């Protein structure tokens, strides 16, 4: 492997981690188009598309990038940014006089071709939002107008909004897709340049208006006023409006009450975090998109460890694949655990107790809690007891001594031996691996907060 290839593999692993630590907009704007060019003597060179990106990363993300690279390579790393395909080019500071975008620009949006209804994985937590989005794309202005989708970050709001746009545009509709921030910026530009007629003409002549992250309108009185009148114009003409937010309309602070009322006219629906089955399907879909054959066992390990959102799932998968390339080994559960050790540590703490684990284990092995705590030494009981010790140690903060007390007063040495035995057997015994994963899945389902 050349130094350039090695650097790229390291950088792919780093991007997987960075995707989990920065928001979606920043990742796609500043990091997605970068590459690892070279790594030598503690100096890591990152290729960037232009000086604007270099300036931003140097000023805002340098310390985070260096920390991630240092953790991955286990050596102190300093980064340098270099423009793509220009190894000899000296990096110069960019011209900060950025020209404002004209309201006429981007009349026909270029939607991400990956964001389609076919590529959206439907599960229990998003099926209503999916059905409603598909319905307005096929029959705009009639079924739900407006459609308001709210969810936390990384759960698929933008994917659905762009899927609507892709399908509507394929039907030759005039679609405008815009972030709330972009709408605000265009409005300010139009006011400053006295081009409000052009601005109103752009938005009020659309067949469909899609607005992402409308919570950005909070506290912006002039923007809210403008959007209120645009909304009325479109709605009165039976033209479709769909918006997304990280909150319900009634929870967005400082939003004009009459605009809030308009946003609640149609359908307000949410997207919940994906359950285990949906996370697994999402990972399989992402692996297929990348053309990489990843076994179900490996995807299950990732799905169990990463639960907060779809973006985190994709970032974790990228990190695992890049990590395997980096250390030149195949994908194993042990490697996944190693690659995602920091991710797992940052996951929201689950309310898992030793009692819940014991209940899940005895149900799986068709035993009783008394059997587990007894001195029985038949093969099935011993294995179940060892799995319980492994899971209590793995999923809680209990010490070896505390684990032993939960299971009939076993010694810390016995608990340690059992933990190591199961940890080793998981790599060699697919049937045991499946049973432990099934118990973990049931465990997390049982312990999930209400409403999830």
C-alpha positions in Angstrom: 0.0 0.0 0.0 1.4 3.4 -1.0 1.6 6.3 1.5 -1.2 8.0 -0.4 -3.5 4.9 -0.2 -2.7 4.5 3.5 -3.5 8.2 4.2 -6.8 7.9 2.4 -7.8 4.8 4.4 -7.0 6.7 7.6 -9.0 9.7 6.4 -12.0 7.5 5.5 -12.0 6.2 9.1 -11.6 9.8 10.4 -14.6 11.0 8.2 -16.7 8.2 9.7 -15.9 9.6 13.2 -16.3 13.3 12.1 -19.7 12.5 10.5 -20.9 11.6 14.0 -19.5 14.7 15.7 -20.5 17.6 13.4 -23.9 18.5 12.1 -25.2 17.3 8.7 -24.9 20.7 7.0 -21.3 21.3 8.1 -20.2 17.7 7.2 -21.6 17.9 3.6 -20.4 21.5 3.1 -16.9 21.3 4.4 -15.8 17.7 4.9 -17.5 15.4 2.4 -15.3 16.5 -0.6 -12.0 16.1 1.2 -9.4 13.3 0.9 -6.4 12.0 2.6 -3.3 12.8 0.6 -0.3 11.9 2.7 0.8 11.1 6.2 4.4 11.1 7.4 6.2 12.0 10.6 3.1 13.2 12.4 2.0 15.4 9.6 -1.2 14.6 7.8 -2.1 16.4 4.6 -5.8 16.7 3.7 -6.9 17.5 0.2 -9.6 20.2 -0.1 -11.4 21.4 -3.2 -10.7 25.1 -2.8 -9.2 27.8 -0.5 -12.6 28.6 1.1 -12.9 25.1 2.5 -9.3 25.2 3.6 -9.8 28.5 5.4 -12.9 27.3 7.2 -11.4 23.9 8.3 -8.2 25.6 9.5 -10.1 28.1 11.5 -13.0 26.0 12.9 -12.3 22.3 12.8 -8.5 21.9 13.1 -8.4 20.9 16.7 -11.3 18.3 16.3 -9.7 16.8 13.1 -6.3 16.5 14.8 -7.8 14.8 17.9 -9.7 12.3 15.7 -6.6 11.5 13.6 -4.5 11.2 16.8 -6.9 8.8 18.3 -7.1 6.7 15.1 -3.3 6.5 14.5 -2.2 6.4 18.1 0.3 9.2 17.5 0.3 12.9 17.7 -1.0 14.4 14.4 -0.8 17.9 12.9 -2.9 18.6 9.8 -2.2 20.7 6.8 -4.8 21.5 4.1 -3.9 21.4 0.4 -5.9 22.1 -2.6 -6.8 19.0 -4.7 -4.5 18.2 -7.7 -2.2 21.0 -6.8 0.6 19.5 -4.7 3.0 22.3 -5.4 0.5 25.1 -4.9 0.9 27.3 -1.9 -2.2 27.7 0.1 -3.4 31.3 0.0 -6.1 33.0 2.1 -9.4 33.3 0.1 -11.1 36.4 -1.0 -13.8 36.8 1.6 -15.9 39.1 -0.6 -18.5 36.4 -1.3 -21.1 37.5 -3.7 -24.7 37.1 -2.5 -26.8 34.5 -4.3 -29.3 36.1 -6.6 -33.0 35.2 -6.0 -33.1 34.1 -9.6 -30.5 31.4 -9.1 -31.4 27.8 -8.4 -34.9 28.0 -9.8 -34.7 24.4 -10.7 -33.0 22.6 -7.8 -30.7 19.7 -8.4 -32.1 17.2 -5.9 -29.7 14.5 -4.5 -30.5 11.5 -6.8 -29.9 9.2 -3.8 -32.8 10.8 -1.9 -35.8 8.9 -3.4 -38.7 7.1 -2.0 -37.2 3.8 -3.2 -34.1 4.3 -1.2 -36.0 5.4 2.0 -36.2 2.5 4.5 -39.6 2.4 6.0 -40.1 1.2 9.6 -42.5 1.6 12.5 -41.2 5.0 13.4 -41.5 6.7 10.0 -44.3 4.9 8.0 -46.9 7.7 8.4 -44.4 10.4 7.4 -43.4 8.3 4.4 -46.9 7.6 3.3 -47.9 11.3 3.6 -44.8 12.5 1.7 -45.4 10.0 -1.1 -49.1 11.0 -1.2 -48.4 14.7 -1.8 -45.7 14.0 -4.4 -48.2 11.9 -6.4 -51.2 14.2 -5.7 -49.9 17.7 -4.7 -52.1 20.4 -3.3 -55.0 18.0 -2.3 -54.2 15.4 0.3 -52.2 17.2 3.0 -51.4 20.8 2.5 -49.2 21.8 4.2 -47.3 18.7 5.2 -45.2 19.3 8.3 -42.6 16.7 9.3 -40.8 17.1 12.5 -38.0 14.9 14.0 -34.6 15.1 15.6 -31.4 15.4 13.5 -30.4 12.6 11.2 -33.7 10.7 11.1 -34.6 11.3 7.5 -36.5 14.6 7.2 -34.4 15.9 4.4 -34.4 12.6 2.6 -38.2 12.6 2.5 -38.4 16.3 1.5 -36.0 15.7 -1.4 -37.8 12.5 -2.3 -40.9 14.6 -2.8 -39.0 17.1 -4.9 -37.4 14.3 -7.1 -40.7 12.7 -7.9 -42.6 16.0 -8.4 -39.9 17.3 -10.7 -40.0 14.1 -12.7 -43.6 15.0 -13.3 -42.5 18.3 -14.8 -43.6 20.4 -11.8 -41.9 23.6 -11.0 -40.5 22.8 -7.6 -38.5 25.1 -5.2 -36.5 23.4 -2.5 -34.9 25.8 0.0 -33.6 25.8 3.5 -35.2 28.3 5.9 -31.8 29.9 6.3 -31.4 30.3 2.5 -34.9 31.7 2.2 -34.0 34.3 4.9 -30.8 35.2 3.1 -32.5 35.6 -0.2 -35.1 37.8 1.4 -32.5 40.1 3.0 -30.6 40.3 -0.4 -33.8 41.2 -2.2 -34.7 43.9 0.3 -31.2 45.4 0.2 -31.1 45.4 -3.6 -34.7 46.5 -3.9 -35.7 43.3 -5.9 -38.7 42.2 -3.8 -40.8 41.8 -6.9 -38.4 39.2 -8.3 -38.2 37.5 -4.9 -42.0 37.2 -4.6 -42.3 36.1 -8.2 -39.8 33.3 -7.7 -41.6 31.8 -4.7 -45.2 32.5 -5.5 -45.1 31.1 -9.0 -43.9 27.7 -7.8 -46.1 24.6 -8.2 -44.5 23.2 -5.0 -42.5 24.8 -2.2 -40.3 22.6 0.1 -38.7 24.3 3.1 -36.2 22.5 5.3 -35.5 23.4 8.9 -38.3 26.0 9.3 -37.4 26.4 13.0 -34.8 28.8 11.6 -37.6 31.3 11.2 -37.9 31.6 15.0 -37.5 35.2 16.1 -37.1 36.5 12.5 -40.2 38.7 12.3 -39.6 40.0 8.8 -39.0 36.5 7.4 -42.0 35.1 9.2 -44.2 37.9 7.7 -42.8 37.3 4.2 -43.4 33.5 4.4 -46.9 34.0 5.8 -47.9 35.9 2.6 -46.1 33.4 0.4 -47.9 30.5 2.2 -51.3 32.1 1.7 -50.7 32.8 -2.0 -49.6 29.2 -2.7 -52.2 27.6 -0.5 -55.1 29.6 -2.0 -54.0 28.3 -5.4 -53.9 24.7 -4.2 -50.2 24.5 -4.7 -48.3 22.1 -2.4 -46.3 23.2 0.6 -44.1 20.8 2.7 -41.8 21.8 5.5 -39.6 20.1 8.0 -38.5 21.1 11.5 -36.8 19.7 14.6 -39.9 20.7 16.6 -43.7 20.7 16.3 -45.2 24.1 15.1 -46.5 24.8 18.6 -43.1 24.3 20.1 -41.1 26.6 17.8 -40.4 29.7 19.9 -41.0 33.3 18.7 -42.9 32.1 15.6 -45.8 34.4 14.6 -49.0 32.9 15.8 -50.8 33.3 12.5 -48.0 31.4 10.7 -48.0 28.8 13.4 -51.7 28.3 12.8 -51.2 28.0 9.0 -48.5 25.3 9.5 -51.0 23.2 11.5 -53.7 23.3 8.8 -52.6 20.2 7.0 -50.9 17.1 8.5 -48.3 17.4 11.3 -46.4 14.1 11.6 -43.1 13.0 13.2 -40.3 10.5 12.6 -39.2 8.4 15.6 -35.7 6.9 16.0 -35.5 3.6 14.1 -36.0 0.4 16.0 -33.5 -2.5 15.7 -35.1 -4.1 12.6 -35.2 -0.7 10.8 -31.6 0.1 11.8 -30.5 -3.3 10.4 -32.3 -2.7 7.1 -30.8 0.8 6.8 -27.3 -0.6 7.3 -27.9 -3.2 4.7 -29.2 -0.6 2.3 -26.1 1.6 2.9 -23.8 -1.4 2.4 -25.5 -2.2 -0.9 -25.2 1.4 -2.1 -21.5 1.2 -1.5 -21.2 -2.1 -3.3 -19.7 -3.8 -0.2 -20.7 -7.3 1.0 -21.1 -7.1 4.8 -22.5 -10.1 6.7 -25.7 -9.7 8.7 -23.8 -10.6 11.9 -21.5 -7.6 11.5 -24.5 -5.3 10.7 -26.2 -6.5 13.8 -23.3 -5.5 16.0 -23.4 -2.0 14.5 -27.2 -1.7 14.8 -27.0 -2.7 18.5 -24.3 -0.2 19.3 -25.5 2.8 17.3 -29.1 3.8 18.0 -29.5 7.5 17.9 -30.1 8.2 14.2 -29.6 7.2 10.5 -26.7 9.6 10.0 -24.8 8.0 13.0 -25.5 4.6 11.5 -24.0 5.5 8.2 -21.0 7.2 9.9 -20.5 4.1 12.0 -20.6 1.8 8.9 -18.1 4.0 7.1 -15.8 4.0 10.1 -15.9 0.2 10.4 -15.2 -0.4 6.7 -12.4 2.2 6.6 -10.9 0.8 9.9 -10.8 -2.7 8.4 -9.0 -1.4 5.3 -6.6 0.6 7.5 -5.4 -2.4 9.5 -5.8 -4.8 6.6 -8.1 -7.3 8.1 -11.6 -8.7 7.6 -14.8 -7.6 9.3 -15.4 -9.3 12.6 -17.5 -8.5 15.6 -14.3 -7.8 17.6 -13.1 -5.3 15.0 -16.5 -3.6 15.0 -16.3 -3.2 18.8 -12.8 -1.8 18.5 -13.7 0.6 15.7 -16.8 1.9 17.5 -15.5 1.9 21.0 -15.7 5.7 21.3 -19.1 5.7 19.5 -20.5 3.2 22.0 -19.2 5.2 24.9 -21.0 8.3 23.6 -24.3 6.6 23.2 -27.1 7.7 25.5 -27.0 5.6 28.7 -29.6 2.9 28.6 -31.7 2.1 31.7 -30.6 -1.5 31.8 -30.4 -3.3 35.1 -29.1 -6.7 36.2 -32.6 -7.8 36.9 -33.7 -6.9 33.3 -30.7 -8.8 31.9 -31.4 -11.9 34.0 -35.1 -11.9 32.9 -34.1 -11.6 29.2 -31.5 -14.5 29.6 -33.8 -16.9 31.4 -36.6 -16.2 28.8 -34.1 -17.0 26.0 -32.8 -20.2 27.6 -36.2 -21.2 29.0 -34.9 -21.4 32.6 -35.9 -19.6 35.8 -34.0 -16.9 37.8 -33.6 -19.6 40.5 -31.8 -21.9 38.0 -29.4 -19.1 37.1 -28.5 -18.4 40.8 -28.4 -22.1 41.8 -25.5 -24.5 41.8 -26.7 -26.5 38.9 -23.9 -27.4 36.5 -25.7 -28.9 33.5 -24.4 -27.5 30.2 -27.4 -25.3 29.4 -27.6 -23.7 32.8 -23.9 -23.0 33.0 -24.0 -21.4 29.5 -27.0 -19.3 30.4 -25.3 -18.2 33.7 -22.1 -17.2 31.8 -24.1 -15.3 29.2 -25.9 -13.4 32.0 -22.5 -12.6 33.6 -21.2 -11.4 30.3 -24.2 -9.2 29.6 -24.4 -7.6 33.1 -20.7 -6.8 32.9 -21.0 -5.5 29.3 -24.2 -3.5 29.7 -24.0 -2.1 33.2 -21.5 -0.5 35.5 -21.5 -3.4 37.9 -18.2 -4.5 39.3 -17.1 -8.2 39.1 -18.1 -8.6 42.8 -21.5 -7.0 42.2 -22.1 -9.3 39.2 -21.3 -12.3 41.3 -23.7 -11.3 44.0 -26.5 -10.9 41.4 -26.0 -14.5 40.3 -26.0 -16.5 43.6 -22.8 -15.2 45.2 -20.2 -16.2 42.6 -16.7 -15.0 43.1 -15.1 -12.2 41.0 -12.7 -14.7 39.5 -15.6 -16.8 38.3 -17.3 -13.8 36.8 -14.1 -12.7 35.1 -13.6 -16.2 33.6 -17.2 -16.4 32.4 -17.0 -13.0 30.8 -13.8 -13.9 28.9 -15.1 -17.2 27.8 -18.3 -15.7 26.3 -16.3 -12.9 24.7 -14.0 -15.4 23.0 -16.8 -17.8 22.0 -18.8 -15.0 20.3 -16.1 -14.8 17.6 -16.1 -18.5 16.9 -19.7 -19.6 17.5 -22.4 -18.1 15.2 -25.3 -19.7 17.1 -24.1 -18.2 20.4 -23.5 -14.9 18.7 -27.1 -14.9 17.4 -28.5 -15.8 20.8 -26.6 -13.1 22.6 -27.7 -10.5 19.9 -31.3 -11.6 20.2 -31.1 -11.2 24.0 -29.6 -7.7 23.6 -32.3 -6.7 21.1 -35.0 -7.9 23.5 -33.3 -6.1 26.3 -33.2 -2.8 24.6 -36.8 -3.1 23.4 -37.9 -3.8 27.0 -35.9 -1.0 28.5 -36.6 1.7 25.9 -38.4 4.8 27.2 -42.1 5.1 26.6 -43.0 6.6 23.2 -39.9 5.4 21.5 
